[in-house]
């Protein structure tokens, strides 16, 4: 016997992969809301002002963009320092900038 045709308007399929830890988080959050995983994902994706399930990651496009800009600034500073070093024109202010950049990189690594 043939399977009856679905009357659902949902004709498009979206697939994505998650690691086991992410799957556990999805499953727990879906169960907490009384939903299955596909329904939970659909509701979270399509709802306005939904909670972010993993706030501790760099999931926000704004945060990622800001981080990209900050890394570009650090790269520019390092390029300027390298140019001066290659021209044998190092000053105390350059050494101070090197220390500032290194301290900032250590802080970024600690936060990630």
BELQUIDA-V98941 format. One record per helix or strand. SS is the DSSP state (H for helix, E for strand). FROM is the first residue (numbers start at 1). TO is the last residue. Records with the same first field share a line. If there is no record, write none. Layout:
SS: FROM-TO  FROM-TO
//
This chain:
H: 20-32  37-46  61-86  92-111
//
